[in-house]
Amino acid sequence: RHAGLISGVDVVVGEALPRDPPFTVERRHAGKLGPRADGPAIETGDPAFDESFATRDRRGLNAALLDDATRARLGALCTGWLGVWPQRGVHYRARTVAGGEDALPLLIELLHELATRAA
C-alpha cells in the first residue's frame, strides 16, 4: 500500500517456481512484470482480448484456460502479468487492482480456478 491505495499485487496460488512459465498472459502496456513464456505468441480469436493482452503458450494450454467466460473475467480483473505452470501453480503480478481492493477476492478466486484447470 502507498497512501492507503494498493501499489502492487503479487499472488501465488500453488507453487512459485524459479523457471519461466510455459504459459503467460500479460496486459499490453503494463510493463515488464514477469518473464514471458518462450512459446509462440497466440491469438484467441477474440479481437478485444487479443488487443488488450499478449498471450504466449509453449504447452497448448490456451484452449483449456482461455474460454469465453475466463477471457471476460481476465479482461475485467487482470491489469498485469500471469504465469501458469501446469500441475504446479499460477503467479500473478500487477501494479494495480482493477475495481479496487473489493475486487481482490474475485481475482484470487480466478487465479485459483486457473491453477485447478491447469492441473
Backbone atoms as SQL, in Angstrom:
CREATE TABLE atoms (id INTEGER PRIMARY KEY, chain TEXT, resi INTEGER, resn TEXT, atom TEXT, x REAL, y REAL, z REAL);
INSERT INTO atoms VALUES
  (1, 'A', 1, 'ARG', 'N', 0.831, -1.189, 0.000),
  (2, 'A', 1, 'ARG', 'CA', 0.000, 0.000, 0.000),
  (3, 'A', 1, 'ARG', 'C', 0.868, 1.242, 0.000),
  (4, 'A', 2, 'HIS', 'N', 0.367, 2.259, -0.651),
  (5, 'A', 2, 'HIS', 'CA', 1.016, 3.558, -0.648),
  (6, 'A', 2, 'HIS', 'C', -0.083, 4.601, -0.545),
  (7, 'A', 3, 'ALA', 'N', -0.043, 5.410, 0.484),
  (8, 'A', 3, 'ALA', 'CA', -1.070, 6.437, 0.716),
  (9, 'A', 3, 'ALA', 'C', -2.463, 5.822, 0.785),
  (10, 'A', 4, 'GLY', 'N', -2.558, 4.626, 1.374),
  (11, 'A', 4, 'GLY', 'CA', -3.844, 3.968, 1.547),
  (12, 'A', 4, 'GLY', 'C', -4.361, 3.224, 0.327),
  (13, 'A', 5, 'LEU', 'N', -3.620, 3.264, -0.784),
  (14, 'A', 5, 'LEU', 'CA', -4.034, 2.588, -2.005),
  (15, 'A', 5, 'LEU', 'C', -3.107, 1.420, -2.297),
  (16, 'A', 6, 'ILE', 'N', -3.625, 0.404, -2.937),
  (17, 'A', 6, 'ILE', 'CA', -2.807, -0.732, -3.329),
  (18, 'A', 6, 'ILE', 'C', -1.789, -0.261, -4.356),
  (19, 'A', 7, 'SER', 'N', -0.522, -0.526, -4.085),
  (20, 'A', 7, 'SER', 'CA', 0.523, -0.091, -5.010),
  (21, 'A', 7, 'SER', 'C', 1.188, -1.262, -5.722),
  (22, 'A', 8, 'GLY', 'N', 0.772, -2.456, -5.403),
  (23, 'A', 8, 'GLY', 'CA', 1.317, -3.627, -6.068),
  (24, 'A', 8, 'GLY', 'C', 0.635, -4.885, -5.583),
  (25, 'A', 9, 'VAL', 'N', 0.541, -5.858, -6.474),
  (26, 'A', 9, 'VAL', 'CA', -0.081, -7.143, -6.161),
  (27, 'A', 9, 'VAL', 'C', 0.863, -8.234, -6.623),
  (28, 'A', 10, 'ASP', 'N', 1.101, -9.207, -5.767),
  (29, 'A', 10, 'ASP', 'CA', 1.930, -10.364, -6.107),
  (30, 'A', 10, 'ASP', 'C', 1.286, -11.567, -5.433),
  (31, 'A', 11, 'VAL', 'N', 0.597, -12.398, -6.227),
  (32, 'A', 11, 'VAL', 'CA', -0.171, -13.515, -5.692),
  (33, 'A', 11, 'VAL', 'C', 0.308, -14.811, -6.333),
  (34, 'A', 12, 'VAL', 'N', 0.590, -15.807, -5.506),
  (35, 'A', 12, 'VAL', 'CA', 0.935, -17.142, -5.980),
  (36, 'A', 12, 'VAL', 'C', -0.116, -18.101, -5.451),
  (37, 'A', 13, 'VAL', 'N', -0.668, -18.911, -6.354),
  (38, 'A', 13, 'VAL', 'CA', -1.586, -19.982, -5.963),
  (39, 'A', 13, 'VAL', 'C', -0.885, -21.275, -6.350),
  (40, 'A', 14, 'GLY', 'N', -0.567, -22.081, -5.358),
  (41, 'A', 14, 'GLY', 'CA', 0.213, -23.290, -5.610),
  (42, 'A', 14, 'GLY', 'C', 1.663, -23.014, -5.310),
  (43, 'A', 15, 'GLU', 'N', 2.521, -23.430, -6.215),
  (44, 'A', 15, 'GLU', 'CA', 3.959, -23.335, -6.015),
  (45, 'A', 15, 'GLU', 'C', 4.576, -22.287, -6.940),
  (46, 'A', 16, 'ALA', 'N', 5.426, -21.447, -6.378),
  (47, 'A', 16, 'ALA', 'CA', 6.178, -20.482, -7.185),
  (48, 'A', 16, 'ALA', 'C', 7.463, -21.167, -7.631),
  (49, 'A', 17, 'LEU', 'N', 7.676, -21.251, -8.915),
  (50, 'A', 17, 'LEU', 'CA', 8.836, -21.963, -9.449),
  (51, 'A', 17, 'LEU', 'C', 9.889, -20.985, -9.958),
  (52, 'A', 18, 'PRO', 'N', 11.158, -21.360, -9.859),
  (53, 'A', 18, 'PRO', 'CA', 12.216, -20.461, -10.312),
  (54, 'A', 18, 'PRO', 'C', 12.393, -20.408, -11.830),
  (55, 'A', 19, 'ARG', 'N', 11.780, -21.310, -12.561),
  (56, 'A', 19, 'ARG', 'CA', 11.934, -21.297, -14.022),
  (57, 'A', 19, 'ARG', 'C', 10.773, -20.549, -14.675),
  (58, 'A', 20, 'ASP', 'N', 10.999, -20.117, -15.911),
  (59, 'A', 20, 'ASP', 'CA', 9.974, -19.373, -16.634),
  (60, 'A', 20, 'ASP', 'C', 8.750, -20.254, -16.882),
  (61, 'A', 21, 'PRO', 'N', 7.558, -19.667, -16.819),
  (62, 'A', 21, 'PRO', 'CA', 6.342, -20.447, -17.044),
  (63, 'A', 21, 'PRO', 'C', 6.159, -20.796, -18.523),
  (64, 'A', 22, 'PRO', 'N', 5.472, -21.913, -18.806),
  (65, 'A', 22, 'PRO', 'CA', 5.209, -22.270, -20.197),
  (66, 'A', 22, 'PRO', 'C', 4.017, -21.526, -20.800),
  (67, 'A', 23, 'PHE', 'N', 3.251, -20.820, -19.966),
  (68, 'A', 23, 'PHE', 'CA', 2.069, -20.103, -20.438),
  (69, 'A', 23, 'PHE', 'C', 2.014, -18.758, -19.732),
  (70, 'A', 24, 'THR', 'N', 1.907, -17.682, -20.491),
  (71, 'A', 24, 'THR', 'CA', 1.774, -16.355, -19.883),
  (72, 'A', 24, 'THR', 'C', 0.709, -15.534, -20.594),
  (73, 'A', 25, 'VAL', 'N', 0.070, -14.702, -19.823),
  (74, 'A', 25, 'VAL', 'CA', -0.872, -13.706, -20.327),
  (75, 'A', 25, 'VAL', 'C', -0.484, -12.400, -19.651),
  (76, 'A', 26, 'GLU', 'N', -0.278, -11.360, -20.446),
  (77, 'A', 26, 'GLU', 'CA', 0.060, -10.085, -19.841),
  (78, 'A', 26, 'GLU', 'C', -0.689, -8.949, -20.529),
  (79, 'A', 27, 'ARG', 'N', -1.159, -8.041, -19.712),
  (80, 'A', 27, 'ARG', 'CA', -1.855, -6.865, -20.230),
  (81, 'A', 27, 'ARG', 'C', -0.836, -6.029, -20.999),
  (82, 'A', 28, 'ARG', 'N', -1.182, -5.705, -22.216),
  (83, 'A', 28, 'ARG', 'CA', -0.282, -4.886, -23.026),
  (84, 'A', 28, 'ARG', 'C', -0.068, -3.529, -22.346),
  (85, 'A', 29, 'HIS', 'N', 1.113, -3.031, -22.402),
  (86, 'A', 29, 'HIS', 'CA', 1.497, -1.735, -21.850),
  (87, 'A', 29, 'HIS', 'C', 1.488, -1.703, -20.322),
  (88, 'A', 30, 'ALA', 'N', 1.480, -2.867, -19.667),
  (89, 'A', 30, 'ALA', 'CA', 1.539, -2.913, -18.208),
  (90, 'A', 30, 'ALA', 'C', 2.978, -2.842, -17.714),
  (91, 'A', 31, 'GLY', 'N', 3.925, -2.982, -18.617),
  (92, 'A', 31, 'GLY', 'CA', 5.324, -3.000, -18.214),
  (93, 'A', 31, 'GLY', 'C', 5.766, -4.425, -17.949),
  (94, 'A', 32, 'LYS', 'N', 7.056, -4.620, -17.841),
  (95, 'A', 32, 'LYS', 'CA', 7.627, -5.954, -17.627),
  (96, 'A', 32, 'LYS', 'C', 7.437, -6.357, -16.170),
  (97, 'A', 33, 'LEU', 'N', 6.482, -7.232, -15.916),
  (98, 'A', 33, 'LEU', 'CA', 6.186, -7.677, -14.558),
  (99, 'A', 33, 'LEU', 'C', 6.606, -9.115, -14.296),
  (100, 'A', 34, 'GLY', 'N', 6.919, -9.836, -15.353),
  (101, 'A', 34, 'GLY', 'CA', 7.335, -11.229, -15.209),
  (102, 'A', 34, 'GLY', 'C', 7.861, -11.743, -16.526),
  (103, 'A', 35, 'PRO', 'N', 8.485, -12.923, -16.510),
  (104, 'A', 35, 'PRO', 'CA', 9.048, -13.474, -17.745),
  (105, 'A', 35, 'PRO', 'C', 7.956, -13.953, -18.697),
  (106, 'A', 36, 'ARG', 'N', 8.200, -13.778, -19.977),
  (107, 'A', 36, 'ARG', 'CA', 7.273, -14.290, -20.992),
  (108, 'A', 36, 'ARG', 'C', 7.597, -15.748, -21.264),
  (109, 'A', 37, 'ALA', 'N', 6.564, -16.534, -21.476),
  (110, 'A', 37, 'ALA', 'CA', 6.779, -17.922, -21.888),
  (111, 'A', 37, 'ALA', 'C', 7.536, -17.908, -23.202),
  (112, 'A', 38, 'ASP', 'N', 8.384, -18.904, -23.401),
  (113, 'A', 38, 'ASP', 'CA', 9.175, -18.922, -24.630),
  (114, 'A', 38, 'ASP', 'C', 8.436, -19.541, -25.806),
  (115, 'A', 39, 'GLY', 'N', 7.177, -19.873, -25.600),
  (116, 'A', 39, 'GLY', 'CA', 6.359, -20.401, -26.691),
  (117, 'A', 39, 'GLY', 'C', 5.914, -19.296, -27.623),
  (118, 'A', 40, 'PRO', 'N', 5.229, -19.678, -28.688),
  (119, 'A', 40, 'PRO', 'CA', 4.791, -18.691, -29.670),
  (120, 'A', 40, 'PRO', 'C', 3.696, -17.769, -29.130),
  (121, 'A', 41, 'ALA', 'N', 3.660, -16.568, -29.675),
  (122, 'A', 41, 'ALA', 'CA', 2.546, -15.668, -29.393),
  (123, 'A', 41, 'ALA', 'C', 1.310, -16.268, -30.044),
  (124, 'A', 42, 'ILE', 'N', 0.204, -16.256, -29.326),
  (125, 'A', 42, 'ILE', 'CA', -1.023, -16.828, -29.880),
  (126, 'A', 42, 'ILE', 'C', -2.141, -15.796, -29.831),
  (127, 'A', 43, 'GLU', 'N', -3.111, -16.008, -30.677),
  (128, 'A', 43, 'GLU', 'CA', -4.329, -15.218, -30.650),
  (129, 'A', 43, 'GLU', 'C', -5.471, -16.137, -30.264),
  (130, 'A', 44, 'THR', 'N', -6.413, -15.601, -29.536),
  (131, 'A', 44, 'THR', 'CA', -7.516, -16.407, -29.033),
  (132, 'A', 44, 'THR', 'C', -8.711, -16.428, -29.977),
  (133, 'A', 45, 'GLY', 'N', -8.709, -15.532, -30.963),
  (134, 'A', 45, 'GLY', 'CA', -9.881, -15.396, -31.826),
  (135, 'A', 45, 'GLY', 'C', -10.867, -14.372, -31.284),
  (136, 'A', 46, 'ASP', 'N', -10.535, -13.766, -30.152),
  (137, 'A', 46, 'ASP', 'CA', -11.342, -12.724, -29.529),
  (138, 'A', 46, 'ASP', 'C', -10.583, -11.410, -29.733),
  (139, 'A', 47, 'PRO', 'N', -10.968, -10.607, -30.740),
  (140, 'A', 47, 'PRO', 'CA', -10.200, -9.407, -31.072),
  (141, 'A', 47, 'PRO', 'C', -9.995, -8.445, -29.903),
  (142, 'A', 48, 'ALA', 'N', -11.010, -8.244, -29.081),
  (143, 'A', 48, 'ALA', 'CA', -10.875, -7.312, -27.950),
  (144, 'A', 48, 'ALA', 'C', -9.848, -7.836, -26.945),
  (145, 'A', 49, 'PHE', 'N', -9.891, -9.139, -26.653),
  (146, 'A', 49, 'PHE', 'CA', -8.933, -9.732, -25.721),
  (147, 'A', 49, 'PHE', 'C', -7.529, -9.658, -26.302),
  (148, 'A', 50, 'ASP', 'N', -7.379, -10.058, -27.552),
  (149, 'A', 50, 'ASP', 'CA', -6.063, -10.081, -28.183),
  (150, 'A', 50, 'ASP', 'C', -5.463, -8.685, -28.318),
  (151, 'A', 51, 'GLU', 'N', -6.298, -7.676, -28.437),
  (152, 'A', 51, 'GLU', 'CA', -5.797, -6.306, -28.479),
  (153, 'A', 51, 'GLU', 'C', -5.299, -5.855, -27.108),
  (154, 'A', 52, 'SER', 'N', -5.918, -6.368, -26.048),
  (155, 'A', 52, 'SER', 'CA', -5.566, -5.960, -24.686),
  (156, 'A', 52, 'SER', 'C', -4.456, -6.794, -24.059),
  (157, 'A', 53, 'PHE', 'N', -4.321, -8.058, -24.511),
  (158, 'A', 53, 'PHE', 'CA', -3.392, -8.972, -23.860),
  (159, 'A', 53, 'PHE', 'C', -2.452, -9.635, -24.858),
  (160, 'A', 54, 'ALA', 'N', -1.227, -9.888, -24.409),
  (161, 'A', 54, 'ALA', 'CA', -0.262, -10.692, -25.162),
  (162, 'A', 54, 'ALA', 'C', -0.222, -12.063, -24.493),
  (163, 'A', 55, 'THR', 'N', -0.459, -13.102, -25.260),
  (164, 'A', 55, 'THR', 'CA', -0.503, -14.465, -24.739),
  (165, 'A', 55, 'THR', 'C', 0.575, -15.295, -25.415),
  (166, 'A', 56, 'ARG', 'N', 1.304, -16.045, -24.625),
  (167, 'A', 56, 'ARG', 'CA', 2.328, -16.963, -25.144),
  (168, 'A', 56, 'ARG', 'C', 2.076, -18.326, -24.527),
  (169, 'A', 57, 'ASP', 'N', 2.214, -19.363, -25.363),
  (170, 'A', 57, 'ASP', 'CA', 1.829, -20.704, -24.929),
  (171, 'A', 57, 'ASP', 'C', 2.792, -21.742, -25.501),
  (172, 'A', 58, 'ARG', 'N', 3.583, -22.357, -24.638),
  (173, 'A', 58, 'ARG', 'CA', 4.522, -23.381, -25.073),
  (174, 'A', 58, 'ARG', 'C', 3.930, -24.783, -24.948),
  (175, 'A', 59, 'ARG', 'N', 2.859, -24.942, -24.166),
  (176, 'A', 59, 'ARG', 'CA', 2.358, -26.282, -23.873),
  (177, 'A', 59, 'ARG', 'C', 0.937, -26.550, -24.346),
  (178, 'A', 60, 'GLY', 'N', 0.340, -25.658, -25.108),
  (179, 'A', 60, 'GLY', 'CA', -1.013, -25.893, -25.611),
  (180, 'A', 60, 'GLY', 'C', -2.100, -25.728, -24.568),
  (181, 'A', 61, 'LEU', 'N', -1.919, -24.827, -23.618),
  (182, 'A', 61, 'LEU', 'CA', -2.901, -24.615, -22.554),
  (183, 'A', 61, 'LEU', 'C', -4.014, -23.654, -22.937),
  (184, 'A', 62, 'ASN', 'N', -3.823, -22.929, -24.027),
  (185, 'A', 62, 'ASN', 'CA', -4.759, -21.882, -24.410),
  (186, 'A', 62, 'ASN', 'C', -6.215, -22.348, -24.393),
  (187, 'A', 63, 'ALA', 'N', -6.509, -23.445, -25.027),
  (188, 'A', 63, 'ALA', 'CA', -7.901, -23.906, -25.136),
  (189, 'A', 63, 'ALA', 'C', -8.490, -24.225, -23.765),
  (190, 'A', 64, 'ALA', 'N', -7.685, -24.798, -22.869),
  (191, 'A', 64, 'ALA', 'CA', -8.181, -25.185, -21.545),
  (192, 'A', 64, 'ALA', 'C', -8.364, -23.988, -20.614),
  (193, 'A', 65, 'LEU', 'N', -7.617, -22.922, -20.837),
  (194, 'A', 65, 'LEU', 'CA', -7.626, -21.811, -19.887),
  (195, 'A', 65, 'LEU', 'C', -8.344, -20.557, -20.364),
  (196, 'A', 66, 'LEU', 'N', -8.458, -20.360, -21.663),
  (197, 'A', 66, 'LEU', 'CA', -8.988, -19.088, -22.145),
  (198, 'A', 66, 'LEU', 'C', -10.306, -19.221, -22.891),
  (199, 'A', 67, 'ASP', 'N', -11.277, -19.843, -22.243),
  (200, 'A', 67, 'ASP', 'CA', -12.613, -19.902, -22.825),
  (201, 'A', 67, 'ASP', 'C', -13.250, -18.512, -22.740),
  (202, 'A', 68, 'ASP', 'N', -14.408, -18.343, -23.332),
  (203, 'A', 68, 'ASP', 'CA', -15.067, -17.029, -23.395),
  (204, 'A', 68, 'ASP', 'C', -15.241, -16.396, -22.015),
  (205, 'A', 69, 'ALA', 'N', -15.761, -17.164, -21.060),
  (206, 'A', 69, 'ALA', 'CA', -16.030, -16.622, -19.721),
  (207, 'A', 69, 'ALA', 'C', -14.739, -16.226, -19.014),
  (208, 'A', 70, 'THR', 'N', -13.703, -17.025, -19.154),
  (209, 'A', 70, 'THR', 'CA', -12.434, -16.721, -18.490),
  (210, 'A', 70, 'THR', 'C', -11.774, -15.498, -19.114),
  (211, 'A', 71, 'ARG', 'N', -11.829, -15.377, -20.430),
  (212, 'A', 71, 'ARG', 'CA', -11.284, -14.184, -21.079),
  (213, 'A', 71, 'ARG', 'C', -11.998, -12.930, -20.576),
  (214, 'A', 72, 'ALA', 'N', -13.305, -13.000, -20.401),
  (215, 'A', 72, 'ALA', 'CA', -14.061, -11.842, -19.907),
  (216, 'A', 72, 'ALA', 'C', -13.620, -11.493, -18.483),
  (217, 'A', 73, 'ARG', 'N', -13.451, -12.504, -17.640),
  (218, 'A', 73, 'ARG', 'CA', -13.017, -12.253, -16.260),
  (219, 'A', 73, 'ARG', 'C', -11.596, -11.696, -16.219),
  (220, 'A', 74, 'LEU', 'N', -10.709, -12.247, -17.043),
  (221, 'A', 74, 'LEU', 'CA', -9.352, -11.709, -17.106),
  (222, 'A', 74, 'LEU', 'C', -9.374, -10.254, -17.573),
  (223, 'A', 75, 'GLY', 'N', -10.198, -9.968, -18.572),
  (224, 'A', 75, 'GLY', 'CA', -10.304, -8.604, -19.068),
  (225, 'A', 75, 'GLY', 'C', -10.760, -7.631, -17.997),
  (226, 'A', 76, 'ALA', 'N', -11.649, -8.077, -17.128),
  (227, 'A', 76, 'ALA', 'CA', -12.181, -7.220, -16.069),
  (228, 'A', 76, 'ALA', 'C', -11.243, -7.104, -14.865),
  (229, 'A', 77, 'LEU', 'N', -10.456, -8.157, -14.591),
  (230, 'A', 77, 'LEU', 'CA', -9.686, -8.205, -13.348),
  (231, 'A', 77, 'LEU', 'C', -8.174, -8.110, -13.496),
  (232, 'A', 78, 'CYS', 'N', -7.649, -8.485, -14.635),
  (233, 'A', 78, 'CYS', 'CA', -6.201, -8.595, -14.808),
  (234, 'A', 78, 'CYS', 'C', -5.620, -7.301, -15.370),
  (235, 'A', 79, 'THR', 'N', -4.728, -6.682, -14.606),
  (236, 'A', 79, 'THR', 'CA', -4.069, -5.460, -15.059),
  (237, 'A', 79, 'THR', 'C', -2.573, -5.668, -15.259),
  (238, 'A', 80, 'GLY', 'N', -2.110, -6.897, -15.086),
  (239, 'A', 80, 'GLY', 'CA', -0.679, -7.150, -15.130),
  (240, 'A', 80, 'GLY', 'C', -0.288, -8.405, -15.864),
  (241, 'A', 81, 'TRP', 'N', 0.545, -9.219, -15.225),
  (242, 'A', 81, 'TRP', 'CA', 1.176, -10.409, -15.796),
  (243, 'A', 81, 'TRP', 'C', 0.699, -11.654, -15.045),
  (244, 'A', 82, 'LEU', 'N', 0.444, -12.725, -15.806),
  (245, 'A', 82, 'LEU', 'CA', 0.027, -14.003, -15.231),
  (246, 'A', 82, 'LEU', 'C', 0.872, -15.105, -15.842),
  (247, 'A', 83, 'GLY', 'N', 1.518, -15.895, -14.998),
  (248, 'A', 83, 'GLY', 'CA', 2.283, -17.052, -15.436),
  (249, 'A', 83, 'GLY', 'C', 1.630, -18.319, -14.914),
  (250, 'A', 84, 'VAL', 'N', 1.567, -19.355, -15.748),
  (251, 'A', 84, 'VAL', 'CA', 0.944, -20.626, -15.361),
  (252, 'A', 84, 'VAL', 'C', 1.952, -21.755, -15.560),
  (253, 'A', 85, 'TRP', 'N', 2.127, -22.552, -14.511),
  (254, 'A', 85, 'TRP', 'CA', 2.926, -23.771, -14.550),
  (255, 'A', 85, 'TRP', 'C', 1.961, -24.931, -14.330),
  (256, 'A', 86, 'PRO', 'N', 1.652, -25.718, -15.363),
  (257, 'A', 86, 'PRO', 'CA', 0.686, -26.816, -15.209),
  (258, 'A', 86, 'PRO', 'C', 1.086, -27.741, -14.066),
  (259, 'A', 87, 'GLN', 'N', 0.111, -28.144, -13.311),
  (260, 'A', 87, 'GLN', 'CA', 0.243, -29.062, -12.176),
  (261, 'A', 87, 'GLN', 'C', 1.063, -28.482, -11.037),
  (262, 'A', 88, 'ARG', 'N', 1.436, -27.215, -11.118),
  (263, 'A', 88, 'ARG', 'CA', 2.243, -26.604, -10.065),
  (264, 'A', 88, 'ARG', 'C', 1.578, -25.363, -9.480),
  (265, 'A', 89, 'GLY', 'N', 1.188, -24.413, -10.336),
  (266, 'A', 89, 'GLY', 'CA', 0.588, -23.203, -9.804),
  (267, 'A', 89, 'GLY', 'C', 0.529, -22.066, -10.799),
  (268, 'A', 90, 'VAL', 'N', 0.033, -20.934, -10.303),
  (269, 'A', 90, 'VAL', 'CA', -0.030, -19.706, -11.080),
  (270, 'A', 90, 'VAL', 'C', 0.578, -18.582, -10.256),
  (271, 'A', 91, 'HIS', 'N', 1.094, -17.593, -10.963),
  (272, 'A', 91, 'HIS', 'CA', 1.699, -16.428, -10.312),
  (273, 'A', 91, 'HIS', 'C', 1.174, -15.198, -11.040),
  (274, 'A', 92, 'TYR', 'N', 0.692, -14.232, -10.273),
  (275, 'A', 92, 'TYR', 'CA', 0.138, -13.009, -10.841),
  (276, 'A', 92, 'TYR', 'C', 0.841, -11.803, -10.221),
  (277, 'A', 93, 'ARG', 'N', 1.215, -10.861, -11.065),
  (278, 'A', 93, 'ARG', 'CA', 1.809, -9.602, -10.601),
  (279, 'A', 93, 'ARG', 'C', 1.144, -8.441, -11.318),
  (280, 'A', 94, 'ALA', 'N', 0.904, -7.373, -10.568),
  (281, 'A', 94, 'ALA', 'CA', 0.345, -6.158, -11.157),
  (282, 'A', 94, 'ALA', 'C', 0.676, -4.973, -10.264),
  (283, 'A', 95, 'ARG', 'N', 0.545, -3.806, -10.819),
  (284, 'A', 95, 'ARG', 'CA', 0.762, -2.577, -10.053),
  (285, 'A', 95, 'ARG', 'C', -0.541, -2.041, -9.458),
  (286, 'A', 96, 'THR', 'N', -1.668, -2.488, -10.008),
  (287, 'A', 96, 'THR', 'CA', -2.974, -2.021, -9.540),
  (288, 'A', 96, 'THR', 'C', -3.939, -3.200, -9.507),
  (289, 'A', 97, 'VAL', 'N', -5.078, -2.965, -8.904),
  (290, 'A', 97, 'VAL', 'CA', -6.171, -3.945, -8.914),
  (291, 'A', 97, 'VAL', 'C', -7.350, -3.299, -9.614),
  (292, 'A', 98, 'ALA', 'N', -7.798, -3.909, -10.702),
  (293, 'A', 98, 'ALA', 'CA', -8.975, -3.397, -11.410),
  (294, 'A', 98, 'ALA', 'C', -10.173, -3.490, -10.475),
  (295, 'A', 99, 'GLY', 'N', -10.894, -2.408, -10.329),
  (296, 'A', 99, 'GLY', 'CA', -12.055, -2.416, -9.455),
  (297, 'A', 99, 'GLY', 'C', -11.713, -2.167, -8.001),
  (298, 'A', 100, 'GLY', 'N', -10.462, -1.872, -7.704),
  (299, 'A', 100, 'GLY', 'CA', -10.059, -1.584, -6.324),
  (300, 'A', 100, 'GLY', 'C', -9.937, -2.833, -5.484),
  (301, 'A', 101, 'GLU', 'N', -9.660, -2.621, -4.209),
  (302, 'A', 101, 'GLU', 'CA', -9.398, -3.769, -3.330),
  (303, 'A', 101, 'GLU', 'C', -10.624, -4.659, -3.138),
  (304, 'A', 102, 'ASP', 'N', -11.818, -4.165, -3.408),
  (305, 'A', 102, 'ASP', 'CA', -13.017, -5.013, -3.314),
  (306, 'A', 102, 'ASP', 'C', -12.990, -6.126, -4.351),
  (307, 'A', 103, 'ALA', 'N', -12.244, -5.926, -5.444),
  (308, 'A', 103, 'ALA', 'CA', -12.157, -6.938, -6.499),
  (309, 'A', 103, 'ALA', 'C', -11.071, -7.973, -6.219),
  (310, 'A', 104, 'LEU', 'N', -10.238, -7.741, -5.219),
  (311, 'A', 104, 'LEU', 'CA', -9.143, -8.665, -4.933),
  (312, 'A', 104, 'LEU', 'C', -9.623, -10.095, -4.654),
  (313, 'A', 105, 'PRO', 'N', -10.677, -10.319, -3.879),
  (314, 'A', 105, 'PRO', 'CA', -11.158, -11.704, -3.703),
  (315, 'A', 105, 'PRO', 'C', -11.598, -12.354, -5.022),
  (316, 'A', 106, 'LEU', 'N', -12.185, -11.573, -5.928),
  (317, 'A', 106, 'LEU', 'CA', -12.589, -12.117, -7.231),
  (318, 'A', 106, 'LEU', 'C', -11.366, -12.514, -8.050),
  (319, 'A', 107, 'LEU', 'N', -10.324, -11.709, -7.974),
  (320, 'A', 107, 'LEU', 'CA', -9.084, -12.014, -8.672),
  (321, 'A', 107, 'LEU', 'C', -8.457, -13.294, -8.125),
  (322, 'A', 108, 'ILE', 'N', -8.407, -13.426, -6.811),
  (323, 'A', 108, 'ILE', 'CA', -7.818, -14.624, -6.200),
  (324, 'A', 108, 'ILE', 'C', -8.645, -15.860, -6.548),
  (325, 'A', 109, 'GLU', 'N', -9.942, -15.723, -6.583),
  (326, 'A', 109, 'GLU', 'CA', -10.817, -16.836, -6.995),
  (327, 'A', 109, 'GLU', 'C', -10.510, -17.255, -8.434),
  (328, 'A', 110, 'LEU', 'N', -10.328, -16.294, -9.332),
  (329, 'A', 110, 'LEU', 'CA', -9.989, -16.591, -10.716),
  (330, 'A', 110, 'LEU', 'C', -8.638, -17.296, -10.801),
  (331, 'A', 111, 'LEU', 'N', -7.651, -16.826, -10.066),
  (332, 'A', 111, 'LEU', 'CA', -6.330, -17.447, -10.080),
  (333, 'A', 111, 'LEU', 'C', -6.385, -18.884, -9.565),
  (334, 'A', 112, 'HIS', 'N', -7.150, -19.105, -8.536),
  (335, 'A', 112, 'HIS', 'CA', -7.323, -20.466, -8.005),
  (336, 'A', 112, 'HIS', 'C', -7.971, -21.372, -9.049),
  (337, 'A', 113, 'GLU', 'N', -8.971, -20.863, -9.721),
  (338, 'A', 113, 'GLU', 'CA', -9.647, -21.642, -10.770),
  (339, 'A', 113, 'GLU', 'C', -8.679, -21.979, -11.910),
  (340, 'A', 114, 'LEU', 'N', -7.868, -21.025, -12.316),
  (341, 'A', 114, 'LEU', 'CA', -6.886, -21.275, -13.377),
  (342, 'A', 114, 'LEU', 'C', -5.863, -22.332, -12.951),
  (343, 'A', 115, 'ALA', 'N', -5.413, -22.256, -11.705),
  (344, 'A', 115, 'ALA', 'CA', -4.461, -23.254, -11.198),
  (345, 'A', 115, 'ALA', 'C', -5.080, -24.640, -11.207),
  (346, 'A', 116, 'THR', 'N', -6.342, -24.732, -10.836),
  (347, 'A', 116, 'THR', 'CA', -7.046, -26.022, -10.817),
  (348, 'A', 116, 'THR', 'C', -7.217, -26.568, -12.243),
  (349, 'A', 117, 'ARG', 'N', -7.586, -25.712, -13.159),
  (350, 'A', 117, 'ARG', 'CA', -7.812, -26.137, -14.540),
  (351, 'A', 117, 'ARG', 'C', -6.523, -26.519, -15.261),
  (352, 'A', 118, 'ALA', 'N', -5.397, -25.969, -14.831),
  (353, 'A', 118, 'ALA', 'CA', -4.119, -26.270, -15.452),
  (354, 'A', 118, 'ALA', 'C', -3.460, -27.520, -14.855),
  (355, 'A', 119, 'ALA', 'N', -4.118, -28.111, -13.898),
  (356, 'A', 119, 'ALA', 'CA', -3.553, -29.289, -13.219),
  (357, 'A', 119, 'ALA', 'C', -3.616, -30.533, -14.098);
